[in-house]
Amino acid sequence: MRISDLVHKARHGHGDGIQVDDHCLVNYSLADFHGLRQIDTKPILCRIQPFQVGLIPKRGCNQLEVQCYTPQTSQGCVKLAGRLGAVVSLSTNNTLGHQPSLGGRRFNSAPWRDQGI
């Protein structure tokens, strides 16, 4: 998805921000994020998987979400999210049961199943 596609989706969608999903993040440079901020003033939400931590653009995302979808890696994933100040996204099928261990920490719940990612 091109930057112009993200802007179009944000302007004509019902959301209050621009969402950059984990599968798209690798396609954007820091310059793309700065350009996106010039084109649209909506906040940018970046969603990553733990192994993508190196792709997070400095000052590119207003909010960060780390997808903690596999039970085997959920504890390390939650720690990573804490270190980054990110929202934790749990899988309703695999990791939502770990929610009590988050304490008062913010989290999202997604219906996706672990697909070996």
N, CA, C and O atoms as a GROMACS GRO file, in nm:
protein
  468
    1MET      N    1   0.085  -0.117   0.000
    1MET     CA    2   0.000   0.000   0.000
    1MET      C    3   0.090   0.124   0.000
    1MET      O    4   0.181   0.136   0.081
    2ARG      N    5   0.062   0.214  -0.091
    2ARG     CA    6   0.140   0.338  -0.100
    2ARG      C    7   0.094   0.439   0.006
    2ARG      O    8  -0.015   0.425   0.062
    3ILE      N    9   0.176   0.539   0.031
    3ILE     CA   10   0.142   0.644   0.126
    3ILE      C   11   0.012   0.711   0.084
    3ILE      O   12  -0.074   0.739   0.169
    4SER      N   13  -0.004   0.738  -0.044
    4SER     CA   14  -0.128   0.802  -0.091
    4SER      C   15  -0.250   0.715  -0.062
    4SER      O   16  -0.358   0.766  -0.035
    5ASP      N   17  -0.233   0.582  -0.067
    5ASP     CA   18  -0.342   0.491  -0.034
    5ASP      C   19  -0.378   0.500   0.114
    5ASP      O   20  -0.496   0.499   0.151
    6LEU      N   21  -0.276   0.510   0.199
    6LEU     CA   22  -0.301   0.525   0.343
    6LEU      C   23  -0.380   0.652   0.372
    6LEU      O   24  -0.475   0.651   0.451
    7VAL      N   25  -0.340   0.760   0.309
    7VAL     CA   26  -0.407   0.889   0.329
    7VAL      C   27  -0.551   0.880   0.281
    7VAL      O   28  -0.642   0.927   0.349
    8HIS      N   29  -0.572   0.822   0.164
    8HIS     CA   30  -0.708   0.809   0.110
    8HIS      C   31  -0.795   0.727   0.205
    8HIS      O   32  -0.908   0.765   0.234
    9LYS      N   33  -0.742   0.617   0.253
    9LYS     CA   34  -0.816   0.531   0.345
    9LYS      C   35  -0.850   0.605   0.474
    9LYS      O   36  -0.961   0.593   0.526
   10ALA      N   37  -0.754   0.682   0.525
   10ALA     CA   38  -0.777   0.757   0.649
   10ALA      C   39  -0.881   0.868   0.630
   10ALA      O   40  -0.964   0.891   0.717
   11ARG      N   41  -0.876   0.933   0.517
   11ARG     CA   42  -0.969   1.044   0.492
   11ARG      C   43  -1.111   0.997   0.464
   11ARG      O   44  -1.207   1.066   0.498
   12HIS      N   45  -1.125   0.882   0.402
   12HIS     CA   46  -1.257   0.835   0.362
   12HIS      C   47  -1.310   0.722   0.450
   12HIS      O   48  -1.420   0.672   0.428
   13GLY      N   49  -1.231   0.682   0.546
   13GLY     CA   50  -1.274   0.577   0.638
   13GLY      C   51  -1.342   0.636   0.760
   13GLY      O   52  -1.361   0.758   0.769
   14HIS      N   53  -1.377   0.551   0.850
   14HIS     CA   54  -1.446   0.596   0.970
   14HIS      C   55  -1.352   0.605   1.090
   14HIS      O   56  -1.396   0.637   1.201
   15GLY      N   57  -1.226   0.577   1.070
   15GLY     CA   58  -1.131   0.579   1.179
   15GLY      C   59  -1.085   0.720   1.214
   15GLY      O   60  -1.105   0.815   1.138
   16ASP      N   61  -1.024   0.730   1.329
   16ASP     CA   62  -0.974   0.860   1.373
   16ASP      C   63  -0.823   0.868   1.361
   16ASP      O   64  -0.760   0.956   1.419
   17GLY      N   65  -0.764   0.776   1.285
   17GLY     CA   66  -0.620   0.776   1.266
   17GLY      C   67  -0.581   0.698   1.142
   17GLY      O   68  -0.665   0.645   1.070
   18ILE      N   69  -0.451   0.692   1.120
   18ILE     CA   70  -0.394   0.618   1.007
   18ILE      C   71  -0.326   0.495   1.065
   18ILE      O   72  -0.239   0.506   1.151
   19GLN      N   73  -0.366   0.378   1.018
   19GLN     CA   74  -0.310   0.254   1.069
   19GLN      C   75  -0.210   0.196   0.969
   19GLN      O   76  -0.242   0.175   0.852
   20VAL      N   77  -0.088   0.171   1.018
   20VAL     CA   78   0.015   0.106   0.938
   20VAL      C   79   0.034  -0.034   0.995
   20VAL      O   80   0.091  -0.050   1.103
   21ASP      N   81  -0.014  -0.134   0.923
   21ASP     CA   82  -0.008  -0.271   0.970
   21ASP      C   83   0.130  -0.331   0.959
   21ASP      O   84   0.216  -0.283   0.884
   22ASP      N   85   0.151  -0.437   1.035
   22ASP     CA   86   0.281  -0.504   1.040
   22ASP      C   87   0.328  -0.550   0.903
   22ASP      O   88   0.447  -0.544   0.874
   23HIS      N   89   0.238  -0.597   0.818
   23HIS     CA   90   0.281  -0.646   0.687
   23HIS      C   91   0.314  -0.533   0.589
   23HIS      O   92   0.372  -0.558   0.484
   24CYS      N   93   0.280  -0.409   0.623
   24CYS     CA   94   0.312  -0.293   0.537
   24CYS      C   95   0.431  -0.212   0.588
   24CYS      O   96   0.496  -0.142   0.510
   25LEU      N   97   0.458  -0.221   0.716
   25LEU     CA   98   0.560  -0.136   0.778
   25LEU      C   99   0.695  -0.143   0.708
   25LEU      O  100   0.763  -0.041   0.696
   26VAL      N  101   0.733  -0.259   0.663
   26VAL     CA  102   0.862  -0.277   0.599
   26VAL      C  103   0.875  -0.195   0.470
   26VAL      O  104   0.986  -0.168   0.425
   27ASN      N  105   0.763  -0.157   0.411
   27ASN     CA  106   0.764  -0.084   0.284
   27ASN      C  107   0.784   0.067   0.298
   27ASN      O  108   0.799   0.136   0.198
   28TYR      N  109   0.784   0.119   0.421
   28TYR     CA  110   0.790   0.264   0.441
   28TYR      C  111   0.919   0.308   0.507
   28TYR      O  112   0.969   0.244   0.599
   29SER      N  113   0.973   0.417   0.457
   29SER     CA  114   1.094   0.475   0.515
   29SER      C  115   1.054   0.584   0.615
   29SER      O  116   0.937   0.622   0.625
   30LEU      N  117   1.152   0.633   0.688
   30LEU     CA  118   1.127   0.743   0.780
   30LEU      C  119   1.078   0.865   0.703
   30LEU      O  120   0.991   0.939   0.750
   31ALA      N  121   1.133   0.887   0.585
   31ALA     CA  122   1.088   0.999   0.500
   31ALA      C  123   0.941   0.983   0.463
   31ALA      O  124   0.868   1.082   0.455
   32ASP      N  125   0.897   0.859   0.439
   32ASP     CA  126   0.756   0.835   0.410
   32ASP      C  127   0.668   0.876   0.527
   32ASP      O  128   0.563   0.938   0.509
   33PHE      N  129   0.711   0.842   0.649
   33PHE     CA  130   0.633   0.879   0.767
   33PHE      C  131   0.628   1.030   0.785
   33PHE      O  132   0.524   1.086   0.818
   34HIS      N  133   0.741   1.097   0.763
   34HIS     CA  134   0.742   1.243   0.773
   34HIS      C  135   0.652   1.305   0.666
   34HIS      O  136   0.581   1.402   0.693
   35GLY      N  137   0.655   1.248   0.546
   35GLY     CA  138   0.566   1.296   0.440
   35GLY      C  139   0.420   1.274   0.474
   35GLY      O  140   0.336   1.359   0.446
   36LEU      N  141   0.391   1.160   0.534
   36LEU     CA  142   0.255   1.130   0.576
   36LEU      C  143   0.205   1.232   0.678
   36LEU      O  144   0.089   1.274   0.673
   37ARG      N  145   0.292   1.271   0.769
   37ARG     CA  146   0.255   1.373   0.868
   37ARG      C  147   0.227   1.508   0.803
   37ARG      O  148   0.145   1.585   0.853
   38GLN      N  149   0.294   1.538   0.693
   38GLN     CA  150   0.270   1.664   0.623
   38GLN      C  151   0.138   1.663   0.548
   38GLN      O  152   0.073   1.766   0.534
   39ILE      N  153   0.098   1.545   0.500
   39ILE     CA  154  -0.023   1.532   0.420
   39ILE      C  155  -0.149   1.526   0.506
   39ILE      O  156  -0.252   1.582   0.469
   40ASP      N  157  -0.140   1.459   0.620
   40ASP     CA  158  -0.258   1.437   0.703
   40ASP      C  159  -0.221   1.454   0.850
   40ASP      O  160  -0.112   1.416   0.891
   41THR      N  161  -0.310   1.512   0.927
   41THR     CA  162  -0.282   1.540   1.068
   41THR      C  163  -0.332   1.431   1.162
   41THR      O  164  -0.311   1.441   1.284
   42LYS      N  165  -0.398   1.329   1.110
   42LYS     CA  166  -0.447   1.222   1.197
   42LYS      C  167  -0.330   1.147   1.259
   42LYS      O  168  -0.224   1.135   1.199
   43PRO      N  169  -0.350   1.096   1.382
   43PRO     CA  170  -0.244   1.018   1.446
   43PRO      C  171  -0.213   0.890   1.368
   43PRO      O  172  -0.300   0.834   1.301
   44ILE      N  173  -0.089   0.846   1.376
   44ILE     CA  174  -0.045   0.726   1.307
   44ILE      C  175  -0.028   0.613   1.408
   44ILE      O  176   0.048   0.625   1.505
   45LEU      N  177  -0.100   0.503   1.385
   45LEU     CA  178  -0.089   0.383   1.467
   45LEU      C  179  -0.007   0.280   1.391
   45LEU      O  180  -0.041   0.243   1.279
   46CYS      N  181   0.102   0.236   1.451
   46CYS     CA  182   0.186   0.134   1.389
   46CYS      C  183   0.168   0.003   1.465
   46CYS      O  184   0.176  -0.001   1.588
   47ARG      N  185   0.142  -0.104   1.390
   47ARG     CA  186   0.124  -0.237   1.448
   47ARG      C  187   0.241  -0.323   1.404
   47ARG      O  188   0.269  -0.336   1.284
   48ILE      N  189   0.309  -0.383   1.502
   48ILE     CA  190   0.424  -0.467   1.470
   48ILE      C  191   0.412  -0.603   1.536
   48ILE      O  192   0.337  -0.622   1.632
   49GLN      N  193   0.488  -0.697   1.483
   49GLN     CA  194   0.512  -0.823   1.550
   49GLN      C  195   0.647  -0.806   1.619
   49GLN      O  196   0.729  -0.725   1.576
   50PRO      N  197   0.672  -0.882   1.726
   50PRO     CA  198   0.794  -0.860   1.804
   50PRO      C  199   0.924  -0.858   1.722
   50PRO      O  200   1.014  -0.780   1.752
   51PHE      N  201   0.934  -0.941   1.620
   51PHE     CA  202   1.058  -0.946   1.542
   51PHE      C  203   1.078  -0.822   1.456
   51PHE      O  204   1.185  -0.806   1.396
   52GLN      N  205   0.978  -0.735   1.447
   52GLN     CA  206   0.988  -0.614   1.364
   52GLN      C  207   1.029  -0.491   1.444
   52GLN      O  208   1.020  -0.379   1.393
   53VAL      N  209   1.074  -0.509   1.565
   53VAL     CA  210   1.106  -0.396   1.651
   53VAL      C  211   1.208  -0.302   1.586
   53VAL      O  212   1.204  -0.181   1.610
   54GLY      N  213   1.297  -0.353   1.505
   54GLY     CA  214   1.397  -0.270   1.438
   54GLY      C  215   1.340  -0.184   1.326
   54GLY      O  216   1.409  -0.097   1.274
   55LEU      N  217   1.216  -0.209   1.287
   55LEU     CA  218   1.153  -0.133   1.178
   55LEU      C  219   1.076  -0.010   1.226
   55LEU      O  220   1.029   0.069   1.144
   56ILE      N  221   1.064   0.006   1.356
   56ILE     CA  222   0.985   0.118   1.408
   56ILE      C  223   1.055   0.249   1.375
   56ILE      O  224   1.169   0.270   1.416
   57PRO      N  225   0.988   0.337   1.302
   57PRO     CA  226   1.051   0.465   1.267
   57PRO      C  227   1.055   0.559   1.388
   57PRO      O  228   0.954   0.576   1.457
   58LYS      N  229   1.169   0.618   1.413
   58LYS     CA  230   1.180   0.714   1.523
   58LYS      C  231   1.088   0.832   1.496
   58LYS      O  232   1.094   0.893   1.389
   59ARG      N  233   1.004   0.864   1.591
   59ARG     CA  234   0.907   0.974   1.583
   59ARG      C  235   0.814   0.959   1.462
   59ARG      O  236   0.762   1.058   1.410
   60GLY      N  237   0.794   0.835   1.418
   60GLY     CA  238   0.705   0.813   1.305
   60GLY      C  239   0.564   0.773   1.345
   60GLY      O  240   0.468   0.797   1.272
   61CYS      N  241   0.551   0.711   1.463
   61CYS     CA  242   0.422   0.659   1.508
   61CYS      C  243   0.375   0.733   1.633
   61CYS      O  244   0.453   0.757   1.725
   62ASN      N  245   0.247   0.769   1.634
   62ASN     CA  246   0.190   0.830   1.755
   62ASN      C  247   0.157   0.723   1.858
   62ASN      O  248   0.166   0.747   1.979
   63GLN      N  249   0.119   0.607   1.811
   63GLN     CA  250   0.088   0.495   1.900
   63GLN      C  251   0.146   0.369   1.838
   63GLN      O  252   0.146   0.351   1.716
   64LEU      N  253   0.195   0.282   1.924
   64LEU     CA  254   0.254   0.157   1.880
   64LEU      C  255   0.178   0.042   1.944
   64LEU      O  256   0.143   0.047   2.062
   65GLU      N  257   0.153  -0.061   1.866
   65GLU     CA  258   0.086  -0.181   1.914
   65GLU      C  259   0.173  -0.300   1.879
   65GLU      O  260   0.215  -0.316   1.765
   66VAL      N  261   0.200  -0.385   1.979
   66VAL     CA  262   0.279  -0.505   1.957
   66VAL      C  263   0.185  -0.625   1.961
   66VAL      O  264   0.112  -0.644   2.058
   67GLN      N  265   0.187  -0.704   1.855
   67GLN     CA  266   0.097  -0.819   1.843
   67GLN      C  267   0.157  -0.940   1.914
   67GLN      O  268   0.257  -0.996   1.869
   68CYS      N  269   0.096  -0.978   2.024
   68CYS     CA  270   0.142  -1.092   2.104
   68CYS      C  271   0.043  -1.206   2.084
   68CYS      O  272  -0.046  -1.227   2.167
   69TYR      N  273   0.059  -1.279   1.976
   69TYR     CA  274  -0.042  -1.376   1.935
   69TYR      C  275  -0.004  -1.521   1.962
   69TYR      O  276  -0.090  -1.609   1.951
   70THR      N  277   0.120  -1.549   1.998
   70THR     CA  278   0.159  -1.688   2.022
   70THR      C  279   0.189  -1.710   2.170
   70THR      O  280   0.264  -1.633   2.230
   71PRO      N  281   0.130  -1.814   2.229
   71PRO     CA  282   0.150  -1.840   2.372
   71PRO      C  283   0.298  -1.861   2.408
   71PRO      O  284   0.340  -1.822   2.517
   72GLN      N  285   0.375  -1.921   2.318
   72GLN     CA  286   0.515  -1.951   2.347
   72GLN      C  287   0.599  -1.826   2.366
   72GLN      O  288   0.699  -1.829   2.439
   73THR      N  289   0.561  -1.717   2.304
   73THR     CA  290   0.642  -1.596   2.311
   73THR      C  291   0.571  -1.480   2.380
   73THR      O  292   0.621  -1.368   2.381
   74SER      N  293   0.455  -1.507   2.439
   74SER     CA  294   0.373  -1.396   2.489
   74SER      C  295   0.440  -1.320   2.604
   74SER      O  296   0.429  -1.197   2.609
   75GLN      N  297   0.508  -1.388   2.696
   75GLN     CA  298   0.570  -1.316   2.807
   75GLN      C  299   0.679  -1.220   2.759
   75GLN      O  300   0.684  -1.105   2.803
   76GLY      N  301   0.765  -1.266   2.669
   76GLY     CA  302   0.868  -1.179   2.614
   76GLY      C  303   0.809  -1.066   2.532
   76GLY      O  304   0.860  -0.954   2.532
   77CYS      N  305   0.702  -1.096   2.463
   77CYS     CA  306   0.633  -0.996   2.381
   77CYS      C  307   0.574  -0.886   2.468
   77CYS      O  308   0.586  -0.767   2.437
   78VAL      N  309   0.510  -0.925   2.578
   78VAL     CA  310   0.451  -0.827   2.669
   78VAL      C  311   0.560  -0.740   2.731
   78VAL      O  312   0.541  -0.620   2.748
   79LYS      N  313   0.674  -0.800   2.763
   79LYS     CA  314   0.786  -0.722   2.817
   79LYS      C  315   0.837  -0.621   2.713
   79LYS      O  316   0.866  -0.507   2.746
   80LEU      N  317   0.846  -0.666   2.588
   80LEU     CA  318   0.888  -0.576   2.480
   80LEU      C  319   0.791  -0.459   2.468
   80LEU      O  320   0.834  -0.344   2.457
   81ALA      N  321   0.663  -0.488   2.469
   81ALA     CA  322   0.562  -0.382   2.460
   81ALA      C  323   0.578  -0.284   2.576
   81ALA      O  324   0.565  -0.163   2.556
   82GLY      N  325   0.604  -0.335   2.694
   82GLY     CA  326   0.625  -0.248   2.810
   82GLY      C  327   0.745  -0.158   2.791
   82GLY      O  328   0.740  -0.039   2.821
   83ARG      N  329   0.854  -0.214   2.741
   83ARG     CA  330   0.976  -0.136   2.717
   83ARG      C  331   0.952  -0.026   2.615
   83ARG      O  332   1.009   0.083   2.625
   84LEU      N  333   0.867  -0.054   2.516
   84LEU     CA  334   0.838   0.042   2.409
   84LEU      C  335   0.726   0.139   2.444
   84LEU      O  336   0.702   0.235   2.371
   85GLY      N  337   0.656   0.114   2.555
   85GLY     CA  338   0.539   0.195   2.589
   85GLY      C  339   0.424   0.169   2.493
   85GLY      O  340   0.344   0.258   2.466
   86ALA      N  341   0.417   0.047   2.443
   86ALA     CA  342   0.318   0.011   2.341
   86ALA      C  343   0.196  -0.058   2.400
   86ALA      O  344   0.200  -0.111   2.512
   87VAL      N  345   0.089  -0.055   2.325
   87VAL     CA  346  -0.031  -0.131   2.358
   87VAL      C  347  -0.003  -0.276   2.319
   87VAL      O  348   0.061  -0.303   2.218
   88VAL      N  349  -0.052  -0.369   2.400
   88VAL     CA  350  -0.039  -0.511   2.371
   88VAL      C  351  -0.163  -0.557   2.297
   88VAL      O  352  -0.275  -0.526   2.338
   89SER      N  353  -0.145  -0.631   2.189
   89SER     CA  354  -0.257  -0.691   2.118
   89SER      C  355  -0.252  -0.841   2.142
   89SER      O  356  -0.154  -0.907   2.109
   90LEU      N  357  -0.360  -0.895   2.199
   90LEU     CA  358  -0.368  -1.038   2.230
   90LEU      C  359  -0.461  -1.107   2.132
   90LEU      O  360  -0.555  -1.046   2.081
   91SER      N  361  -0.436  -1.233   2.107
   91SER     CA  362  -0.521  -1.315   2.020
   91SER      C  363  -0.631  -1.378   2.105
   91SER      O  364  -0.602  -1.441   2.207
   92THR      N  365  -0.756  -1.363   2.064
   92THR     CA  366  -0.866  -1.422   2.140
   92THR      C  367  -0.854  -1.573   2.146
   92THR      O  368  -0.900  -1.635   2.243
   93ASN      N  369  -0.793  -1.633   2.046
   93ASN     CA  370  -0.782  -1.779   2.043
   93ASN      C  371  -0.659  -1.833   2.116
   93ASN      O  372  -0.661  -1.946   2.163
   94ASN      N  373  -0.553  -1.754   2.126
   94ASN     CA  374  -0.428  -1.808   2.178
   94ASN      C  375  -0.374  -1.741   2.304
   94ASN      O  376  -0.322  -1.809   2.391
   95THR      N  377  -0.384  -1.611   2.315
   95THR     CA  378  -0.316  -1.542   2.425
   95THR      C  379  -0.405  -1.455   2.512
   95THR      O  380  -0.356  -1.394   2.607
   96LEU      N  381  -0.533  -1.446   2.483
   96LEU     CA  382  -0.620  -1.362   2.564
   96LEU      C  383  -0.622  -1.408   2.710
   96LEU      O  384  -0.645  -1.328   2.800
   97GLY      N  385  -0.599  -1.536   2.733
   97GLY     CA  386  -0.593  -1.589   2.869
   97GLY      C  387  -0.480  -1.529   2.951
   97GLY      O  388  -0.481  -1.541   3.074
   98HIS      N  389  -0.382  -1.466   2.887
   98HIS     CA  390  -0.271  -1.403   2.958
   98HIS      C  391  -0.306  -1.262   3.006
   98HIS      O  392  -0.225  -1.198   3.073
   99GLN      N  393  -0.424  -1.215   2.975
   99GLN     CA  394  -0.466  -1.079   3.010
   99GLN      C  395  -0.452  -1.049   3.159
   99GLN      O  396  -0.407  -0.939   3.192
  100PRO      N  397  -0.488  -1.140   3.252
  100PRO     CA  398  -0.472  -1.107   3.394
  100PRO      C  399  -0.328  -1.072   3.433
  100PRO      O  400  -0.307  -0.995   3.526
  101SER      N  401  -0.230  -1.128   3.363
  101SER     CA  402  -0.090  -1.099   3.396
  101SER      C  403  -0.047  -0.959   3.352
  101SER      O  404   0.062  -0.914   3.387
  102LEU      N  405  -0.133  -0.890   3.277
  102LEU     CA  406  -0.099  -0.755   3.232
  102LEU      C  407  -0.125  -0.650   3.338
  102LEU      O  408  -0.080  -0.536   3.325
  103GLY      N  409  -0.196  -0.686   3.444
  103GLY     CA  410  -0.232  -0.588   3.545
  103GLY      C  411  -0.324  -0.484   3.484
  103GLY      O  412  -0.423  -0.520   3.420
  104GLY      N  413  -0.294  -0.358   3.502
  104GLY     CA  414  -0.376  -0.251   3.449
  104GLY      C  415  -0.334  -0.204   3.311
  104GLY      O  416  -0.384  -0.104   3.261
  105ARG      N  417  -0.242  -0.275   3.251
  105ARG     CA  418  -0.187  -0.236   3.121
  105ARG      C  419  -0.294  -0.240   3.011
  105ARG      O  420  -0.379  -0.328   3.009
  106ARG      N  421  -0.289  -0.143   2.920
  106ARG     CA  422  -0.382  -0.138   2.807
  106ARG      C  423  -0.354  -0.253   2.711
  106ARG      O  424  -0.240  -0.290   2.687
  107PHE      N  425  -0.463  -0.308   2.656
  107PHE     CA  426  -0.446  -0.414   2.556
  107PHE      C  427  -0.564  -0.413   2.460
  107PHE      O  428  -0.671  -0.361   2.491
  108ASN      N  429  -0.542  -0.472   2.345
  108ASN     CA  430  -0.647  -0.496   2.246
  108ASN      C  431  -0.663  -0.646   2.233
  108ASN      O  432  -0.575  -0.722   2.274
  109SER      N  433  -0.773  -0.687   2.178
  109SER     CA  434  -0.795  -0.829   2.152
  109SER      C  435  -0.830  -0.845   2.004
  109SER      O  436  -0.916  -0.775   1.952
  110ALA      N  437  -0.762  -0.938   1.938
  110ALA     CA  438  -0.785  -0.963   1.796
  110ALA      C  439  -0.830  -1.108   1.776
  110ALA      O  440  -0.783  -1.197   1.846
  111PRO      N  441  -0.921  -1.131   1.683
  111PRO     CA  442  -0.975  -1.265   1.664
  111PRO      C  443  -0.886  -1.359   1.583
  111PRO      O  444  -0.925  -1.473   1.556
  112TRP      N  445  -0.767  -1.315   1.543
  112TRP     CA  446  -0.684  -1.398   1.455
  112TRP      C  447  -0.622  -1.514   1.528
  112TRP      O  448  -0.586  -1.506   1.645
  113ARG      N  449  -0.609  -1.622   1.455
  113ARG     CA  450  -0.542  -1.741   1.507
  113ARG      C  451  -0.394  -1.734   1.472
  113ARG      O  452  -0.354  -1.667   1.377
  114ASP      N  453  -0.315  -1.803   1.552
  114ASP     CA  454  -0.172  -1.813   1.523
  114ASP      C  455  -0.154  -1.887   1.392
  114ASP      O  456  -0.204  -1.998   1.375
  115GLN      N  457  -0.083  -1.826   1.299
  115GLN     CA  458  -0.060  -1.888   1.170
  115GLN      C  459   0.088  -1.921   1.153
  115GLN      O  460   0.140  -1.926   1.041
  116GLY      N  461   0.155  -1.942   1.266
  116GLY     CA  462   0.296  -1.976   1.260
  116GLY      C  463   0.385  -1.859   1.230
  116GLY      O  464   0.496  -1.876   1.179
  117ILE      N  465   0.340  -1.741   1.260
  117ILE     CA  466   0.417  -1.620   1.232
  117ILE      C  467   0.517  -1.597   1.342
  117ILE      O  468   0.593  -1.500   1.337
   0.00000   0.00000   0.00000
